[in-house]
């Protein structure tokens, strides 16, 4: 069951490996706090919907499973959207339509169809939690890189010296694509090195 959690953090990371949910990943990550907020909202919807889908999986006819999953997801998205509007209005305003658009996030519907509909509640919960944490981490990393270079700050706190010139491109759409591409490349290089080191270690033990 530990693998169900860990795979979302690295081996099947939604942002850097599966490249899912790119719409919010590219649009709302101009600031670290926006990436964290979107990630937490998505994780809430992902975990809640996966648990419910797992609970009702045997009662839902195959012909209507996708519409049923969409209704379940939309219910939790509405709850998350109202919660943000009621308690964190400025963040909700900054995220704009991307919170309601969680309904059509392929990560959530994909986990519901591929995993939660075929497994028990506990495994579905762990799978969703791992994917949600991995998705949130990806958004925070992306948002932190863009905010640091684009505004010289992290989570709104100035960390760069007065002589630092903000990279305006980082707060523009082009900066999102550039940063994402570089981070995916770094992630892949690190993953290849880990696999290579693991293979060498296994070979040495076998020898």
N, CA, C and O of each residue as an XYZ file, in Angstrom:
828
protein
N       0.823     -1.211      0.000
C       0.000      0.000      0.000
C       0.857      1.261      0.000
O       0.429      2.310     -0.481
N       2.069      1.153      0.542
C       2.968      2.307      0.537
C       3.280      2.733     -0.892
O       3.445      3.921     -1.169
N       3.360      1.766     -1.793
C       3.642      2.075     -3.194
C       2.526      2.919     -3.816
O       2.777      3.735     -4.703
N       1.294      2.715     -3.345
C       0.169      3.502     -3.866
C       0.354      4.989     -3.583
O      -0.085      5.839     -4.358
N       1.012      5.294     -2.458
C       1.257      6.694     -2.101
C       2.485      7.229     -2.815
O       2.454      8.309     -3.405
N       3.569      6.462     -2.755
C       4.869      6.940     -3.254
C       4.873      7.147     -4.763
O       5.555      8.045     -5.257
N       4.123      6.333     -5.506
C       4.172      6.441     -6.968
C       3.731      7.810     -7.464
O       4.224      8.293     -8.483
N       2.803      8.437     -6.743
C       2.342      9.764     -7.144
C       3.355     10.854     -6.866
O       3.312     11.923     -7.475
N       4.264     10.585     -5.948
C       5.279     11.567     -5.603
C       6.424     11.584     -6.602
O       7.030     12.629     -6.837
N       6.725     10.425     -7.194
C       7.877     10.379     -8.084
C       7.608      9.600     -9.374
O       7.541     10.196    -10.449
N       7.455      8.283     -9.280
C       7.408      7.440    -10.477
C       6.271      7.801    -11.420
O       6.426      7.696    -12.637
N       5.127      8.225    -10.879
C       3.978      8.607    -11.704
C       3.515     10.019    -11.353
O       2.316     10.299    -11.343
N       4.462     10.904    -11.065
C       4.098     12.273    -10.693
C       3.211     12.907    -11.767
O       3.567     12.895    -12.945
N       2.058     13.462    -11.372
C       1.119     14.005    -12.362
C       1.685     15.143    -13.214
O       1.336     15.260    -14.388
N       2.550     15.980    -12.645
C       3.073     17.136    -13.361
C       4.280     16.782    -14.215
O       4.310     17.083    -15.408
N       5.271     16.146    -13.613
C       6.556     15.955    -14.280
C       6.690     14.646    -15.050
O       7.612     14.502    -15.853
N       5.794     13.692    -14.823
C       5.860     12.411    -15.535
C       4.649     12.224    -16.436
O       4.793     12.023    -17.642
N       3.451     12.288    -15.851
C       2.242     12.076    -16.649
C       1.810     13.336    -17.399
O       1.037     13.253    -18.354
N       2.298     14.491    -16.976
C       1.973     15.779    -17.592
C       0.453     15.953    -17.687
O      -0.098     16.190    -18.762
N      -0.202     15.828    -16.540
C      -1.661     15.991    -16.456
C      -1.996     17.294    -15.744
O      -1.199     17.808    -14.960
N      -3.175     17.819    -16.024
C      -3.620     19.045    -15.369
C      -2.769     20.243    -15.730
O      -2.487     21.088    -14.880
N      -2.361     20.321    -16.977
C      -1.457     21.393    -17.394
C      -2.121     22.765    -17.430
O      -1.438     23.785    -17.340
N      -3.436     22.800    -17.560
C      -4.122     24.092    -17.635
C      -3.882     24.913    -16.362
O      -3.406     26.044    -16.453
N      -4.200     24.370    -15.176
C      -3.901     25.142    -13.957
C      -2.410     25.234    -13.680
O      -1.941     26.233    -13.135
N      -1.657     24.200    -14.053
C      -0.212     24.201    -13.793
C       0.477     25.369    -14.483
O       1.419     25.944    -13.937
N       0.023     25.719    -15.660
C       0.639     26.805    -16.414
C      -0.008     28.155    -16.111
O       0.644     29.194    -16.216
N      -1.275     28.143    -15.738
C      -2.013     29.407    -15.613
C      -1.918     30.048    -14.231
O      -1.870     31.274    -14.132
N      -1.890     29.254    -13.168
C      -2.006     29.846    -11.823
C      -0.696     29.862    -11.046
O      -0.674     30.287     -9.891
N       0.389     29.410    -11.654
C       1.639     29.282    -10.895
C       2.531     30.512    -10.990
O       3.755     30.385    -10.947
N       1.949     31.694    -11.118
C       2.761     32.913    -11.094
C       3.253     33.204     -9.676
O       4.215     33.950     -9.493
N       2.598     32.620     -8.677
C       2.988     32.778     -7.278
C       2.938     31.416     -6.580
O       2.131     30.555     -6.928
N       3.803     31.242     -5.604
C       3.858     29.976     -4.865
C       2.533     29.683     -4.168
O       2.059     28.548     -4.186
N       1.940     30.697     -3.559
C       0.707     30.504     -2.800
C      -0.436     30.080     -3.697
O      -1.320     29.337     -3.270
N      -0.428     30.546     -4.943
C      -1.489     30.140     -5.877
C      -1.339     28.667     -6.232
O      -2.324     27.933     -6.305
N      -0.095     28.240     -6.453
C       0.147     26.825     -6.750
C      -0.256     25.936     -5.584
O      -0.859     24.879     -5.775
N       0.085     26.376     -4.357
C      -0.283     25.597     -3.168
C      -1.793     25.528     -3.003
O      -2.336     24.464     -2.707
N      -2.473     26.647     -3.190
C      -3.931     26.682     -3.030
C      -4.630     25.801     -4.060
O      -5.542     25.046     -3.723
N      -4.201     25.901     -5.313
C      -4.801     25.066     -6.354
C      -4.509     23.595     -6.099
O      -5.377     22.745     -6.296
N      -3.292     23.291     -5.661
C      -2.937     21.905     -5.371
C      -3.756     21.330     -4.235
O      -4.192     20.181     -4.305
N      -3.971     22.110     -3.189
C      -4.754     21.630     -2.054
C      -6.218     21.435     -2.431
O      -6.851     20.471     -2.001
N      -6.752     22.346     -3.230
C      -8.144     22.194     -3.679
C      -8.299     20.947     -4.542
O      -9.262     20.193     -4.400
N      -7.338     20.741     -5.437
C      -7.373     19.562     -6.312
C      -7.218     18.285     -5.506
O      -7.895     17.293     -5.779
N      -6.332     18.297     -4.512
C      -6.133     17.116     -3.671
C      -7.394     16.770     -2.897
O      -7.757     15.599     -2.783
N      -8.073     17.800     -2.359
C      -9.329     17.564     -1.645
C     -10.354     16.888     -2.546
O     -10.988     15.907     -2.154
N     -10.511     17.417     -3.749
C     -11.482     16.851     -4.696
C     -11.065     15.439     -5.106
O     -11.902     14.539     -5.180
N      -9.779     15.248     -5.370
C      -9.279     13.947     -5.811
C      -9.486     12.876     -4.749
O      -9.981     11.789     -5.049
N      -9.111     13.177     -3.510
C      -9.251     12.196     -2.431
C     -10.725     11.909     -2.147
O     -11.122     10.749     -2.035
N     -11.529     12.952     -2.030
C     -12.949     12.771     -1.709
C     -13.686     11.992     -2.792
O     -14.446     11.070     -2.495
N     -13.461     12.363     -4.040
C     -14.161     11.687     -5.139
C     -13.694     10.242     -5.290
O     -14.499      9.364     -5.599
N     -12.405      9.985     -5.077
C     -11.889      8.612     -5.188
C     -12.511      7.713     -4.130
O     -12.868      6.569     -4.413
N     -12.641      8.230     -2.909
C     -13.253      7.440     -1.834
C     -14.714      7.133     -2.157
O     -15.162      5.998     -1.995
N     -15.454      8.138     -2.613
C     -16.870      7.935     -2.933
C     -17.026      6.976     -4.117
O     -17.878      6.088     -4.087
N     -16.216      7.152     -5.147
C     -16.283      6.260     -6.316
C     -15.990      4.831     -5.908
O     -16.640      3.902     -6.387
N     -15.013      4.642     -5.024
C     -14.697      3.297     -4.555
C     -15.856      2.682     -3.778
O     -16.121      1.484     -3.878
N     -16.541      3.518     -3.002
C     -17.672      3.026     -2.209
C     -18.856      2.609     -3.078
O     -19.545      1.638     -2.763
N     -19.094      3.337     -4.168
C     -20.296      3.073     -4.985
C     -19.983      2.281     -6.247
O     -20.867      2.066     -7.077
N     -18.739      1.844     -6.401
C     -18.319      1.249     -7.676
C     -19.147      0.036     -8.086
O     -19.366     -0.184     -9.277
N     -19.611     -0.752     -7.120
C     -20.374     -1.948     -7.455
C     -21.842     -1.652     -7.722
O     -22.560     -2.477     -8.287
N     -22.280     -0.470     -7.313
C     -23.694     -0.118     -7.483
C     -23.951      0.691     -8.750
O     -25.104      0.887     -9.136
N     -22.895      1.160     -9.396
C     -23.054      2.010    -10.583
C     -22.991      1.152    -11.846
O     -21.999      0.454    -12.055
N     -24.015      1.184    -12.687
C     -23.972      0.432    -13.950
C     -22.847      0.936    -14.846
O     -22.588      2.139    -14.882
N     -22.181      0.057    -15.558
C     -21.065      0.471    -16.413
C     -21.439      1.536    -17.436
O     -20.605      2.365    -17.803
N     -22.693      1.520    -17.901
C     -23.115      2.455    -18.944
C     -23.131      3.907    -18.477
O     -23.016      4.815    -19.300
N     -23.270      4.142    -17.186
C     -23.399      5.520    -16.685
C     -22.271      5.888    -15.715
O     -22.376      6.875    -14.988
N     -21.212      5.108    -15.704
C     -20.178      5.340    -14.692
C     -19.492      6.701    -14.876
O     -19.235      7.389    -13.889
N     -19.190      7.105    -16.129
C     -18.502      8.380    -16.354
C     -19.378      9.568    -15.938
O     -18.893     10.447    -15.226
N     -20.665      9.627    -16.359
C     -21.525     10.724    -15.867
C     -21.657     10.728    -14.347
O     -21.700     11.791    -13.728
N     -21.720      9.549    -13.751
C     -21.836      9.476    -12.297
C     -20.571      9.996    -11.627
O     -20.646     10.735    -10.646
N     -19.408      9.615    -12.153
C     -18.142     10.104    -11.586
C     -18.057     11.631    -11.725
O     -17.571     12.314    -10.823
N     -18.526     12.151    -12.843
C     -18.482     13.594    -13.075
C     -19.356     14.342    -12.070
O     -18.973     15.406    -11.582
N     -20.529     13.786    -11.760
C     -21.421     14.399    -10.773
C     -20.771     14.407     -9.395
O     -20.838     15.401     -8.672
N     -20.144     13.297     -9.040
C     -19.457     13.207     -7.738
C     -18.335     14.236     -7.659
O     -18.209     14.954     -6.667
N     -17.522     14.303     -8.710
C     -16.401     15.259     -8.743
C     -16.914     16.691     -8.666
O     -16.371     17.513     -7.927
N     -17.966     16.988     -9.437
C     -18.516     18.344     -9.465
C     -19.029     18.769     -8.090
O     -18.930     19.940     -7.723
N     -19.573     17.827     -7.336
C     -20.072     18.137     -5.994
C     -18.940     18.627     -5.089
O     -19.085     19.627     -4.386
N     -17.821     17.918     -5.114
C     -16.692     18.304     -4.255
C     -15.984     19.555     -4.784
O     -15.432     20.330     -4.003
N     -15.997     19.752     -6.091
C     -15.419     20.981     -6.652
C     -16.219     22.195     -6.184
O     -15.646     23.226     -5.830
N     -17.532     22.067     -6.186
C     -18.392     23.162     -5.721
C     -18.103     23.491     -4.260
O     -18.040     24.660     -3.878
N     -17.927     22.448     -3.445
C     -17.623     22.659     -2.033
C     -16.284     23.381     -1.868
O     -16.164     24.304     -1.063
N     -15.280     22.955     -2.637
C     -13.961     23.589     -2.558
C     -14.020     25.038     -3.021
O     -13.404     25.917     -2.418
N     -14.761     25.278     -4.089
C     -14.882     26.639     -4.635
C     -15.549     27.573     -3.637
O     -15.075     28.689     -3.426
N     -16.636     27.137     -3.024
C     -17.339     27.968     -2.034
C     -16.485     28.187     -0.790
O     -16.521     29.261     -0.189
N     -15.720     27.175     -0.406
C     -14.850     27.317      0.763
C     -13.796     28.393      0.525
O     -13.546     29.226      1.397
N     -13.184     28.374     -0.645
C     -12.176     29.384     -0.969
C     -12.789     30.778     -1.036
O     -12.202     31.740     -0.540
N     -13.959     30.890     -1.641
C     -14.618     32.194     -1.754
C     -15.000     32.748     -0.380
O     -14.939     33.956     -0.150
N     -15.391     31.857      0.524
C     -15.839     32.299      1.842
C     -14.677     32.644      2.773
O     -14.797     33.546      3.603
N     -13.557     31.934      2.643
C     -12.471     32.093      3.601
C     -11.202     32.724      3.032
O     -10.422     33.325      3.770
N     -10.996     32.589      1.736
C      -9.779     33.129      1.108
C     -10.169     33.797     -0.209
O      -9.806     33.340     -1.293
N     -10.921     34.895     -0.080
C     -11.507     35.507     -1.266
C     -10.456     35.998     -2.254
O     -10.629     35.839     -3.462
N      -9.370     36.593     -1.764
C      -8.343     37.117     -2.666
C      -7.691     36.005     -3.477
O      -7.431     36.162     -4.670
N      -7.429     34.876     -2.813
C      -6.851     33.731     -3.528
C      -7.856     33.176     -4.527
O      -7.504     32.846     -5.659
N      -9.125     33.076     -4.093
C     -10.173     32.586     -4.991
C     -10.307     33.479     -6.220
O     -10.490     32.995     -7.337
N     -10.212     34.787     -5.999
C     -10.301     35.738     -7.112
C      -9.120     35.582     -8.054
O      -9.276     35.654     -9.273
N      -7.928     35.365     -7.484
C      -6.732     35.220     -8.310
C      -6.772     33.926     -9.123
O      -6.319     33.898    -10.267
N      -7.312     32.856     -8.536
C      -7.394     31.578     -9.251
C      -8.467     31.606    -10.336
O      -8.410     30.840    -11.298
N      -9.430     32.484    -10.171
C     -10.444     32.689    -11.207
C     -11.234     31.430    -11.541
O     -11.698     30.731    -10.640
N     -11.390     31.139    -12.821
C     -12.223     29.999    -13.230
C     -11.535     28.647    -13.092
O     -12.147     27.615    -13.368
N     -10.275     28.637    -12.670
C      -9.535     27.379    -12.665
C      -9.943     26.440    -11.538
O      -9.706     25.236    -11.631
N     -10.551     26.962    -10.473
C     -11.084     26.075     -9.437
C     -12.316     25.327     -9.952
O     -12.359     24.103     -9.830
N     -13.318     26.002    -10.521
C     -14.434     25.256    -11.114
C     -13.992     24.276    -12.207
O     -14.614     23.232    -12.403
N     -12.919     24.620    -12.911
C     -12.448     23.749    -13.986
C     -11.777     22.478    -13.485
O     -11.395     21.622    -14.283
N     -11.630     22.348    -12.161
C     -11.114     21.087    -11.614
C     -12.029     19.934    -12.015
O     -11.597     18.784    -12.093
N     -13.290     20.251    -12.268
C     -14.266     19.227    -12.687
C     -13.750     18.442    -13.892
O     -13.946     17.230    -13.974
N     -13.098     19.123    -14.816
C     -12.649     18.464    -16.050
C     -11.154     18.153    -16.016
O     -10.555     17.864    -17.052
N     -10.550     18.213    -14.827
C      -9.145     17.839    -14.713
C      -9.001     16.345    -14.978
O      -9.574     15.520    -14.266
N      -8.227     16.005    -16.010
C      -8.114     14.603    -16.419
C      -7.445     13.739    -15.346
O      -7.617     12.520    -15.339
N      -6.690     14.357    -14.447
C      -6.076     13.591    -13.364
C      -7.142     12.979    -12.471
O      -7.058     11.803    -12.116
N      -8.145     13.772    -12.106
C      -9.167     13.304    -11.173
C     -10.051     12.241    -11.801
O     -10.269     11.181    -11.213
N     -10.560     12.521    -12.991
C     -11.414     11.535    -13.662
C     -10.614     10.281    -14.018
O     -11.135      9.166    -13.976
N      -9.345     10.479    -14.366
C      -8.490      9.337    -14.708
C      -8.265      8.410    -13.526
O      -8.322      7.190    -13.683
N      -8.009      8.969    -12.333
C      -7.801      8.127    -11.152
C      -9.107      7.448    -10.747
O      -9.100      6.307    -10.283
N     -10.226      8.149    -10.922
C     -11.514      7.537    -10.595
C     -11.782      6.329    -11.488
O     -12.216      5.283    -11.006
N     -11.527      6.472    -12.772
C     -11.799      5.406    -13.726
C     -10.758      4.299    -13.666
O     -11.104      3.118    -13.705
N      -9.486      4.670    -13.570
C      -8.413      3.679    -13.659
C      -8.134      2.975    -12.336
O      -7.673      1.834    -12.333
N      -8.403      3.631    -11.221
C      -8.009      3.025     -9.937
C      -9.163      2.883     -8.954
O      -9.457      1.774     -8.507
N      -9.819      3.982     -8.610
C     -10.846      3.928     -7.562
C     -12.000      3.000     -7.920
O     -12.572      2.355     -7.041
N     -12.348      2.927     -9.204
C     -13.465      2.079     -9.618
C     -13.116      0.597     -9.598
O     -13.985     -0.247     -9.821
N     -11.847      0.269     -9.330
C     -11.404     -1.128     -9.364
C     -10.792     -1.588     -8.043
O     -10.408     -2.750     -7.916
N     -10.694     -0.694     -7.058
C     -10.027     -1.031     -5.806
C     -10.852     -0.584     -4.606
O     -11.811      0.177     -4.733
N     -10.451     -1.081     -3.431
C     -11.142     -0.763     -2.195
C     -10.913      0.661     -1.740
O     -10.138      1.408     -2.338
N     -11.605      1.027     -0.663
C     -11.574      2.406     -0.181
C     -10.184      2.815      0.281
O      -9.714      3.899     -0.064
N      -9.518      1.966      1.057
C      -8.215      2.337      1.609
C      -7.182      2.558      0.512
O      -6.474      3.565      0.521
N      -7.092      1.628     -0.428
C      -6.129      1.783     -1.516
C      -6.471      2.977     -2.398
O      -5.575      3.671     -2.879
N      -7.741      3.216     -2.611
C      -8.159      4.371     -3.409
C      -7.793      5.671     -2.712
O      -7.368      6.634     -3.349
N      -7.963      5.686     -1.400
C      -7.590      6.868     -0.616
C      -6.091      7.122     -0.700
O      -5.667      8.257     -0.921
N      -5.290      6.087     -0.527
C      -3.835      6.230     -0.560
C      -3.350      6.648     -1.945
O      -2.464      7.494     -2.071
N      -3.931      6.055     -2.971
C      -3.563      6.420     -4.346
C      -3.879      7.886     -4.620
O      -3.054      8.614     -5.172
N      -5.075      8.315     -4.231
C      -5.483      9.702     -4.460
C      -4.632     10.669     -3.644
O      -4.259     11.736     -4.132
N      -4.326     10.296     -2.403
C      -3.502     11.160     -1.555
C      -2.108     11.332     -2.156
O      -1.580     12.443     -2.205
N      -1.518     10.229     -2.612
C      -0.190     10.306     -3.227
C      -0.191     11.159     -4.479
O       0.693     11.994     -4.667
N      -1.186     10.953     -5.341
C      -1.273     11.742     -6.564
C      -1.525     13.214     -6.251
O      -0.958     14.099     -6.892
N      -2.375     13.468     -5.266
C      -2.671     14.849     -4.892
C      -1.463     15.568     -4.327
O      -1.206     16.723     -4.666
N      -0.716     14.884     -3.460
C       0.491     15.487     -2.895
C       1.530     15.732     -3.985
O       2.194     16.769     -4.001
N       1.663     14.765     -4.898
C       2.598     14.945     -6.007
C       2.207     16.095     -6.915
O       3.062     16.847     -7.383
N       0.903     16.230     -7.165
C       0.402     17.325     -7.989
C       0.649     18.668     -7.295
O       1.097     19.629     -7.920
N       0.349     18.716     -5.998
C       0.562     19.949     -5.240
C       2.034     20.334     -5.202
O       2.379     21.501     -5.382
N       2.904     19.352     -4.967
C       4.340     19.613     -4.930
C       4.823     20.170     -6.265
O       5.638     21.092     -6.309
N       4.306     19.596     -7.356
C       4.686     20.086     -8.683
C       4.268     21.530     -8.900
O       5.036     22.326     -9.440
N       3.058     21.872     -8.482
C       2.580     23.259     -8.628
C       3.385     24.229     -7.763
O       3.700     25.340     -8.190
N       3.713     23.798     -6.545
C       4.479     24.667     -5.650
C       5.890     24.892     -6.184
O       6.398     26.013     -6.143
N       6.521     23.840     -6.680
C       7.868     23.971     -7.249
C       7.847     24.903     -8.460
O       8.691     25.789     -8.592
N       6.873     24.689     -9.334
C       6.744     25.522    -10.527
C       6.446     26.974    -10.147
O       7.049     27.900    -10.689
N       5.521     27.162     -9.222
C       5.170     28.510     -8.790
C       6.312     29.210     -8.065
O       6.512     30.414     -8.226
N       7.061     28.450     -7.266
C       8.185     29.037     -6.530
C       9.284     29.495     -7.478
O       9.858     30.569     -7.299
N       9.574     28.679     -8.485
C      10.609     29.046     -9.459
C      10.215     30.308    -10.220
O      11.043     31.194    -10.436
N       8.948     30.386    -10.626
C       8.489     31.555    -11.387
C       8.426     32.801    -10.506
O       8.796     33.891    -10.942
N       7.957     32.640     -9.270
C       7.876     33.801     -8.381
C       9.263     34.300     -7.999
O       9.501     35.506     -7.935
N      10.182     33.358     -7.742
C      11.533     33.748     -7.340
C      12.228     34.563     -8.419
O      12.844     35.591     -8.136
N      12.125     34.093     -9.662
C      12.791     34.789    -10.761
C      11.975     35.970    -11.286
O      12.533     36.961    -11.757
N      10.652     35.854    -11.198
C       9.804     36.914    -11.738
C       9.548     38.067    -10.798
O       9.317     39.193    -11.237
N       9.587     37.785     -9.474
C       9.286     38.835     -8.497
C      10.324     38.934     -7.383
O      10.270     39.844     -6.557
N      11.270     37.993     -7.366
C      12.304     38.021     -6.339
C      11.806     37.638     -4.961
O      12.427     37.993     -3.959
N      10.688     36.913     -4.891
C      10.104     36.558     -3.600
C       9.632     35.114     -3.590
O       9.541     34.473     -4.637
N       9.330     34.605     -2.394
C       8.736     33.286     -2.214
C       7.595     33.408     -1.220
O       7.787     33.885     -0.102
N       6.415     32.980     -1.621
C       5.210     33.106     -0.794
C       5.030     34.549     -0.316
O       4.624     34.801      0.818
N       5.345     35.487     -1.215
C       5.143     36.900     -0.926
C       6.227     37.562     -0.107
O       6.147     38.761      0.161
N       7.245     36.811      0.300
C       8.335     37.356      1.111
C       9.547     37.599      0.218
O      10.019     36.677     -0.447
N      10.053     38.827      0.197
C      11.191     39.180     -0.647
C      12.448     38.447     -0.171
O      12.836     38.559      0.992
N      13.076     37.700     -1.075
C      14.279     36.951     -0.716
C      15.489     37.369     -1.554
O      16.628     37.107     -1.165
N      15.259     38.004     -2.681
C      16.354     38.468     -3.519
C      16.777     39.881     -3.091
O      15.969     40.658     -2.581
N      18.043     40.189     -3.308
C      18.553     41.500     -2.948
C      17.966     42.608     -3.799
O      17.320     42.352     -4.816
N      18.196     43.839     -3.375
C      17.652     44.994     -4.079
C      18.210     45.118     -5.494
O      17.567     45.690     -6.374
N      19.398     44.584     -5.704
C      20.003     44.695     -7.027
C      19.474     43.695     -8.037
O      19.832     43.755     -9.213
N      18.619     42.767     -7.590
C      18.090     41.743     -8.495
C      17.056     42.348     -9.438
O      16.152     43.066     -9.012
N      17.206     42.045    -10.726
C      16.253     42.513    -11.739
C      15.235     41.415    -12.025
O      15.599     40.311    -12.428
N      13.988     41.717    -11.819
C      12.944     40.719    -12.039
C      12.894     40.284    -13.508
O      12.985     41.101    -14.424
N      12.748     38.975    -13.696
C      12.598     38.429    -15.050
C      11.112     38.480    -15.409
O      10.349     37.587    -15.043
N      10.721     39.500    -16.104
C       9.299     39.695    -16.403
C       8.710     38.507    -17.163
O       7.523     38.210    -17.027
N       9.525     37.838    -17.950
C       9.013     36.722    -18.752
C       8.457     35.613    -17.866
O       7.598     34.844    -18.297
N       8.947     35.528    -16.626
C       8.512     34.445    -15.753
C       7.074     34.587    -15.286
O       6.459     33.596    -14.891
N       6.529     35.781    -15.321
C       5.133     35.963    -14.926
C       4.207     35.940    -16.144
O       2.997     36.126    -16.017
N       4.786     35.710    -17.320
C       4.013     35.608    -18.554
C       3.839     34.137    -18.934
O       4.569     33.286    -18.427
N       2.881     33.821    -19.822
C       2.677     32.422    -20.236
C       3.941     31.755    -20.757
O       4.163     30.570    -20.506
N       4.770     32.500    -21.476
C       6.002     31.909    -21.998
C       6.897     31.411    -20.871
O       7.545     30.372    -20.999
N       6.931     32.156    -19.762
C       7.729     31.738    -18.621
C       7.251     30.432    -18.022
O       8.052     29.631    -17.540
N       5.942     30.216    -18.053
C       5.386     28.962    -17.534
C       5.861     27.776    -18.365
O       6.262     26.752    -17.812
N       5.821     27.907    -19.690
C       6.264     26.818    -20.561
C       7.760     26.559    -20.409
O       8.194     25.408    -20.352
N       8.539     27.625    -20.343
C       9.996     27.473    -20.208
C      10.350     26.789    -18.893
O      11.147     25.851    -18.867
N       9.757     27.261    -17.810
C      10.051     26.703    -16.495
C       9.609     25.250    -16.397
O      10.336     24.410    -15.866
N       8.416     24.955    -16.909
C       7.928     23.577    -16.878
C       8.851     22.661    -17.672
O       9.188     21.570    -17.213
N       9.261     23.098    -18.864
C      10.155     22.278    -19.681
C      11.478     21.993    -18.982
O      11.973     20.866    -19.014
N      12.045     23.008    -18.356
C      13.317     22.824    -17.644
C      13.154     21.885    -16.452
O      14.007     21.031    -16.211
N      12.060     22.043    -15.706
C      11.836     21.193    -14.541
C      11.579     19.744    -14.941
O      12.039     18.825    -14.263
N      10.849     19.531    -16.033
C      10.627     18.166    -16.520
C      11.954     17.533    -16.928
O      12.192     16.355    -16.664
N      12.827     18.327    -17.579
C      14.144     17.822    -17.958
C      14.983     17.440    -16.750
O      15.611     16.382    -16.736
N      14.997     18.302    -15.731
C      15.745     18.008    -14.496
C      15.177     16.767    -13.813
O      15.927     15.923    -13.324
N      13.855     16.662    -13.782
C      13.200     15.513    -13.159
C      13.589     14.218    -13.873
O      13.878     13.208    -13.231
N      13.592     14.258    -15.203
C      13.945     13.063    -15.972
C      15.403     12.669    -15.779
O      15.719     11.484    -15.675
N      16.292     13.657    -15.732
C      17.707     13.369    -15.502
C      17.917     12.726    -14.137
O      18.665     11.757    -14.006
N      17.248     13.276    -13.116
C      17.359     12.713    -11.776
C      16.808     11.296    -11.726
O      17.387     10.424    -11.078
N      15.688     11.065    -12.410
C      15.074      9.742    -12.427
C      15.978      8.727    -13.120
O      16.114      7.596    -12.654
N      16.599      9.127    -14.233
C      17.516      8.232    -14.938
C      18.727      7.884    -14.083
O      19.186      6.742    -14.087
N      19.248      8.871    -13.347
C      20.400      8.627    -12.487
C      20.052      7.660    -11.365
O      20.831      6.766    -11.037
N      18.868      7.850    -10.777
C      18.427      6.954     -9.706
C      18.288      5.523    -10.231
O      18.720      4.572     -9.579
N      17.682      5.377    -11.415
C      17.518      4.043    -12.002
C      18.869      3.412    -12.311
O      19.066      2.217    -12.092
N      19.793      4.212    -12.818
C      21.121      3.704    -13.139
C      21.859      3.263    -11.888
O      22.458      2.188    -11.862
N      21.819      4.089    -10.851
C      22.481      3.746     -9.591
C      21.867      2.501     -8.966
O      22.579      1.660     -8.417
N      20.531      2.383     -9.051
C      19.845      1.218     -8.511
C      20.253     -0.044     -9.260
O      20.506     -1.086     -8.655
N      20.314      0.065    -10.607
C      20.717     -1.084    -11.413
C      22.147     -1.517    -11.108
O      22.432     -2.712    -11.037
N      23.046     -0.554    -10.929
C      24.444     -0.877    -10.590
C      24.534     -1.543     -9.229
O      25.314     -2.472     -9.022
N      23.708     -1.044     -8.294
C      23.719     -1.622     -6.948
C      23.228     -3.070     -6.967
O      23.789     -3.937     -6.297
N      22.177     -3.316     -7.741
C      21.638     -4.664     -7.848
C      22.652     -5.603     -8.502
O      22.810     -6.752     -8.089
N      23.343     -5.087     -9.539
C      24.357     -5.898    -10.237
C      25.503     -6.251     -9.306
O      25.982     -7.386     -9.310
N      25.949     -5.282     -8.504
C      27.041     -5.517     -7.576
C      26.644     -6.565     -6.513
O      27.449     -7.421     -6.149
N      25.423     -6.486     -6.035
C      24.966     -7.460     -5.048
C      24.859     -8.853     -5.655
O      25.180     -9.849     -5.007
N      24.400     -8.912     -6.918
C      24.292    -10.197     -7.594
C      25.668    -10.819     -7.816
O      25.851    -12.032     -7.708
N      26.664     -9.916     -8.141
C      28.024    -10.400     -8.350
C      28.647    -10.897     -7.073
O      29.795    -11.341     -7.077
